[in-house]
Amino acid sequence: MRASRQYGTIDWCVGVFETPAKTLTVVTSGEGAGFIPAGVHLPKGVESLFSDAGLDNAFRRRWFGWINPAQTMVAYAQSVTALDPNIELWAVAVSTGFGGSAQPARAAGVPHYADCPMQTTDTPAGVGAVQPPLDETRLHRLQALNPVSYAQLSSATPVDVRESLEITRQTAYVTFTQASELLALPIPPLLREIATHLDRGTAITESQWDELASAVLPMAITDSSGQRPGRIGTDTEASSYARVQHNLARLAELLLLWRHGVPDHREVVYLAHHVAAERQLWTGQAHAAGQRGTA
């Protein structure tokens, strides 16, 4: 939670499950399908809620980007318990800066629950938050999402930069196409400019990179958080606007990876996955398919 303060607009929920065999710790955020910001490394042994392969698409759509992650955790517990009544959600802790609240856990009869106020930075992508290093005790965010994919990419020979570039191109195409269907939604021109430069191999100025890092990306993060469902009782799932804003935020971060040359392919795969997964949930089509290591 402390490490994610640099993201600025995200709440987290931690659920502790008691089973006959062991205790499970599950984590999720209120952004997209449990999005983990860059530099946030979950402790080993902790599971990311949306990485559960047993979740069906109905659940993933219903709780995509839900503003209160404790509500998502309680719904997850109900789905798990329905399959195995010997599994119990024993404790819940949730940060409360941006819509998180332990009230759903209390209402569901969870034995232990806590609201955890967290001081945040003034703006998304701010500085000053202490980020634990990625060491043998913690997980890279792709590893938390897909351990097999992470292992393949970490042990394989270096990925051809053309593969990273192709994934970036496809993610940009998918996101811009989706956004263009919403006529009232402005797309930051700089995103198209940088995506075009990368596609053509032409130079991107430092001022363009600076604007992406200091203005466009923080605004995309803020816009995504502002569209999250769950603020009013009639919400049933994320709107088309919420989903586009989510994908624009992922794309902005993906493009910024290229500022200092060849990016870490694991980061490229992680960000592209979140866009492709959102598109698959609502269109049934696996956009950006064929990404190395995502199978």
C-alpha positions in Angstrom: 0.0 0.0 0.0 2.8 2.4 0.9 4.6 1.7 -2.4 1.5 2.4 -4.4 1.2 5.9 -3.0 3.2 7.1 -6.0 0.3 6.1 -8.2 -1.9 8.5 -6.3 -5.4 7.3 -7.0 -5.7 3.6 -6.0 -7.1 1.6 -3.1 -6.1 -1.9 -2.1 -7.8 -4.8 -0.3 -6.1 -7.7 1.4 -8.1 -10.8 2.2 -7.0 -13.6 4.4 -8.7 -17.0 3.7 -8.7 -19.9 6.1 -8.7 -23.3 4.4 -8.3 -26.8 5.9 -4.8 -27.0 4.4 -3.4 -23.5 4.8 -4.0 -19.8 5.1 -4.2 -17.9 1.8 -3.6 -14.2 1.4 -5.2 -12.5 -1.6 -4.8 -9.0 -2.8 -6.6 -6.8 -5.3 -6.8 -3.1 -6.3 -9.6 -0.9 -7.4 -8.1 -0.3 -10.8 -9.1 -2.5 -13.7 -8.6 -6.2 -13.2 -6.4 -5.7 -10.1 -3.9 -3.5 -11.8 -0.5 -3.3 -10.0 1.4 0.0 -10.6 5.0 0.0 -11.6 7.4 -0.4 -8.7 4.8 -2.1 -6.5 6.1 -5.6 -5.7 3.8 -7.9 -3.8 5.3 -10.2 -1.2 5.9 -13.8 -2.3 3.1 -16.0 -1.1 0.5 -13.4 -1.8 -2.0 -14.1 -4.7 -3.5 -11.5 -7.0 -7.3 -12.0 -7.0 -7.8 -11.6 -10.8 -5.0 -14.0 -11.6 -7.3 -16.9 -10.4 -7.9 -18.9 -13.5 -11.2 -20.2 -12.1 -12.9 -16.8 -12.4 -15.4 -16.6 -15.1 -15.9 -13.6 -17.4 -19.1 -12.6 -15.7 -17.2 -12.0 -12.5 -14.4 -10.2 -14.2 -16.8 -7.9 -16.0 -18.9 -7.2 -12.9 -16.0 -6.2 -10.7 -13.7 -4.6 -13.3 -12.4 -1.4 -11.8 -14.8 -1.4 -8.9 -14.1 1.6 -6.7 -14.2 -0.3 -3.4 -11.9 -3.3 -3.7 -13.3 -4.7 -0.4 -16.6 -5.3 -2.2 -14.7 -7.2 -4.9 -12.9 -9.3 -2.3 -16.2 -10.2 -0.6 -17.8 -11.2 -3.9 -14.7 -13.3 -4.6 -15.0 -15.0 -1.3 -18.7 -15.8 -2.0 -17.8 -17.4 -5.3 -15.0 -19.4 -3.7 -17.1 -20.6 -0.8 -19.9 -21.6 -3.1 -17.5 -24.1 -4.6 -15.9 -25.2 -1.3 -17.7 -24.3 1.9 -14.5 -25.2 3.9 -12.9 -22.0 2.7 -13.6 -18.9 4.8 -12.8 -15.2 4.4 -11.4 -14.6 7.8 -10.0 -11.1 7.6 -10.1 -8.1 5.4 -8.0 -4.9 5.4 -8.7 -2.1 2.9 -7.1 1.3 2.2 -9.6 4.2 2.2 -8.2 7.0 0.2 -10.2 6.7 -3.0 -13.5 4.8 -2.3 -12.2 1.8 -0.3 -14.2 0.8 2.8 -14.4 -2.3 5.0 -18.2 -1.9 5.3 -18.9 -4.7 2.8 -16.8 -7.1 4.9 -18.6 -6.1 8.1 -22.0 -6.6 6.4 -20.9 -10.0 5.1 -20.0 -11.2 8.6 -16.2 -11.4 8.0 -14.8 -12.0 11.5 -12.0 -9.4 11.2 -12.0 -6.2 9.1 -10.1 -2.9 9.1 -10.1 0.4 7.3 -6.5 1.6 6.7 -6.2 5.3 5.9 -3.1 5.9 3.9 -1.4 9.2 3.2 -1.0 9.7 -0.6 1.0 12.0 -2.8 -0.6 15.1 -4.2 -0.7 13.9 -7.7 -0.7 10.5 -9.6 2.8 9.3 -10.4 4.1 11.5 -7.7 7.5 11.0 -5.9 8.5 10.4 -2.4 6.8 7.0 -1.8 9.2 4.3 -0.5 9.2 1.4 -2.9 10.6 -1.9 -1.6 13.2 -3.4 -4.0 12.4 -6.3 -6.2 14.3 -9.1 -4.4 13.9 -12.8 -3.6 11.0 -12.0 -1.1 8.8 -10.1 -3.6 7.1 -10.5 -6.9 7.4 -8.6 -10.2 3.9 -7.5 -11.2 3.9 -9.8 -14.2 5.0 -12.6 -11.9 1.9 -11.9 -9.7 -0.3 -12.0 -12.8 1.2 -14.9 -14.6 4.1 -16.8 -13.0 4.6 -19.0 -16.0 4.9 -16.1 -18.4 7.3 -14.3 -16.1 9.5 -17.4 -15.7 9.6 -17.8 -19.5 10.6 -14.2 -20.2 13.1 -14.1 -17.3 15.0 -17.3 -18.4 14.8 -16.9 -22.2 17.2 -15.3 -24.5 16.8 -11.5 -24.8 13.6 -10.6 -26.7 14.0 -9.0 -30.1 13.1 -5.3 -29.7 10.8 -5.7 -32.8 8.6 -8.0 -30.7 8.2 -5.3 -28.0 7.5 -2.7 -30.7 4.9 -4.9 -32.4 3.0 -5.4 -29.1 3.2 -1.7 -28.5 1.8 -1.0 -32.0 -1.1 -3.4 -31.5 -2.0 -2.1 -28.1 -2.0 1.5 -29.4 -4.2 0.4 -32.4 -6.7 -1.4 -30.2 -6.9 1.5 -27.7 -7.3 4.2 -30.3 -9.9 2.2 -32.2 -11.9 1.6 -29.0 -11.6 5.3 -28.0 -12.7 6.6 -31.5 -16.0 4.9 -31.0 -16.8 7.3 -28.2 -17.2 10.6 -30.0 -17.4 12.7 -26.8 -14.1 11.3 -25.5 -11.0 13.4 -26.3 -7.8 11.4 -26.9 -4.6 13.3 -25.9 -3.0 14.2 -29.2 0.4 13.4 -27.7 -0.4 9.7 -27.4 -1.1 9.5 -31.1 2.1 11.5 -31.9 4.4 9.3 -29.8 2.8 6.1 -31.0 3.2 7.3 -34.6 6.9 8.2 -34.0 7.6 4.8 -32.5 5.8 3.1 -35.5 7.8 5.1 -38.0 11.1 5.0 -36.1 11.3 8.8 -36.1 12.6 11.0 -33.3 10.7 11.9 -30.2 11.8 15.1 -28.5 12.6 15.4 -24.8 9.8 17.9 -24.4 7.3 15.4 -25.8 8.6 12.8 -23.3 8.4 15.3 -20.5 4.9 16.2 -21.4 3.9 12.5 -21.5 5.5 11.8 -18.1 4.4 15.0 -16.2 1.0 15.8 -17.7 -0.5 13.2 -20.0 0.1 10.1 -17.9 -1.0 11.6 -14.6 -4.1 12.9 -16.2 -4.9 9.6 -17.8 -4.5 7.9 -14.4 -6.8 10.5 -12.8 -9.4 10.2 -15.6 -9.4 6.4 -15.2 -9.9 6.6 -11.5 -12.7 9.1 -11.9 -14.7 6.7 -14.1 -14.6 3.7 -11.7 -18.0 2.0 -11.1 -19.5 1.5 -7.6 -20.0 5.1 -6.6 -23.8 4.8 -6.9 -26.0 1.9 -6.0 -27.3 1.4 -9.6 -23.9 0.6 -11.0 -23.6 -2.9 -12.3 -20.3 -2.8 -14.3 -17.8 -0.5 -15.8 -19.1 1.8 -18.5 -17.5 2.0 -21.9 -16.0 5.3 -20.9 -14.4 3.8 -17.8 -12.9 1.0 -19.8 -11.5 3.3 -22.5 -10.0 5.6 -19.8 -8.4 2.5 -18.2 -6.8 1.5 -21.5 -5.6 5.0 -22.3 -3.8 5.0 -18.9 -2.2 1.7 -19.6 -1.2 2.9 -23.1 0.4 6.1 -21.8 2.5 4.1 -19.4 3.4 1.6 -22.1 4.6 4.4 -24.5 6.6 6.0 -21.7 8.6 2.7 -21.3 10.3 3.6 -24.6 11.8 6.9 -23.4 15.2 5.5 -22.6 15.6 2.9 -25.3 14.6 -0.7 -25.4 12.1 -1.4 -22.6 11.8 -4.3 -20.3 9.7 -6.8 -22.3 8.1 -8.0 -19.1 6.7 -4.6 -18.5 5.5 -4.3 -22.1 3.7 -7.7 -21.8 2.1 -6.7 -18.4 0.6 -3.5 -19.6 -0.5 -4.9 -23.0 -2.2 -7.8 -21.2 -4.4 -5.4 -19.2 -5.7 -3.8 -22.4 -6.1 -7.0 -24.3 -7.9 -8.6 -21.3 -10.4 -5.8 -21.1 -11.1 -6.0 -24.8 -11.6 -9.7 -24.6 -14.1 -9.4 -21.8 -16.4 -7.1 -23.7 -15.8 -8.1 -27.3 -14.9 -11.8 -27.0 -11.9 -11.2 -29.2 -8.4 -11.7 -28.1 -6.8 -8.5 -29.4 -3.0 -8.2 -29.2 -2.9 -12.0 -29.4 0.3 -13.8 -30.0 2.3 -11.8 -27.4 5.2 -13.8 -26.3 4.9 -15.3 -22.8 1.2 -14.5 -22.4 -0.1 -18.0 -23.2 
